[in-house]
Amino acid sequence: MKSPGNQKIRQLIKPALHISLFFPAVYLVYGFFAGTIGINPIETITHVTGQWGLRILLLSLAITPLARITRSGWLIQLRRLVGLYCFFYAVLHFSIYLVFDLSLDFGFLVEDILERPYITVGFLTFVILTLLAITSPIRIRQRMAHTMITWNRLHQMVYAAGILSIVHFLWITRVDDTEPLIYALILALLLGYRIRTAYQKIHRRQPNSTALYQ
């Protein structure tokens, strides 16, 4: 039986997530107009939106392990919300680069993608996140159940997006690699947990080898 206290906590978590995940964007907008985010606000906004996109991506990957460890299955319901906020910051990050760095010149965009590896990796990450966001609605999931590429298989690409985004971050970091390396360690732990869980599932499905000789 669910206690009233736990029910109230669940009801508060989603609004708290909305506020927490949207706040960085509000802060950047305020800082831009107030002139409090440095002498190069466009560069600051570009970097910060990318950082928050990566942080929220890692948060989305941490939800399933957290739900299993704490036996709180209802946490899984938050994955789509968190994932869409990750995409929101990825769109902001890419849009600022496209508008302010390239002046909406798609020819320059193609050149950057082909000639600058960190842009190539960043663009691939954005493409993956876009695919995941487009296929997140329930109706799309149901339609994908009858195709060769199932929703679950497609959404395993989120780990590729995590790896690519960390590589992108490492390549653009000029002074201190500490932050991207911390994110890399977190992603490695989450990926290790995923691999371990998958291995345990496969092992449970295999018949006991000793039973074959009985």
Residue pairs with C-beta under 8 A, 6 or more apart in sequence:
10 74
13 78
14 78
14 81
17 78
17 81
17 82
18 81
21 56
21 82
21 85
22 85
24 48
24 49
24 52
24 89
25 49
25 88
25 89
25 92
28 37
28 44
28 45
28 48
28 49
30 36
31 37
31 41
31 44
32 41
32 45
35 41
37 44
37 45
37 48
38 44
42 96
42 100
45 92
45 96
46 93
46 96
46 97
46 100
46 101
47 172
49 89
49 90
49 92
49 93
49 96
50 89
50 90
50 93
50 122
50 165
50 168
50 169
51 169
51 179
52 89
53 86
53 89
53 90
53 92
53 93
53 129
53 165
54 162
54 165
54 166
54 169
54 183
55 183
56 82
56 85
56 86
56 89
57 83
57 86
57 129
57 158
57 161
57 162
57 165
58 162
58 183
58 186
58 187
58 190
59 82
59 86
60 79
60 82
60 83
60 86
60 158
61 158
61 159
61 162
61 187
61 190
62 186
62 190
63 75
63 76
63 78
63 79
63 82
64 76
64 79
65 190
65 193
65 194
66 72
66 75
67 73
67 74
67 75
67 76
68 197
80 136
83 132
83 133
83 136
83 158
84 133
84 136
86 129
87 129
87 130
87 132
87 133
90 125
90 126
90 129
90 130
93 126
94 122
94 123
94 126
98 104
98 109
102 108
102 109
102 112
112 119
113 119
113 120
113 123
114 120
117 171
118 167
118 168
118 171
118 172
121 164
121 167
121 168
121 171
122 164
122 165
122 168
124 164
125 161
125 164
125 165
125 168
128 157
128 158
128 160
128 161
128 164
129 161
131 154
131 157
132 154
132 155
132 157
132 158
132 161
134 140
135 141
135 144
135 151
135 154
135 155
140 151
141 151
144 150
144 151
144 154
145 151
159 187
159 191
159 194
162 187
162 190
162 191
163 187
166 180
166 183
166 184
166 187
169 179
169 180
169 183
170 177
170 180
170 181
170 184
173 179
173 180
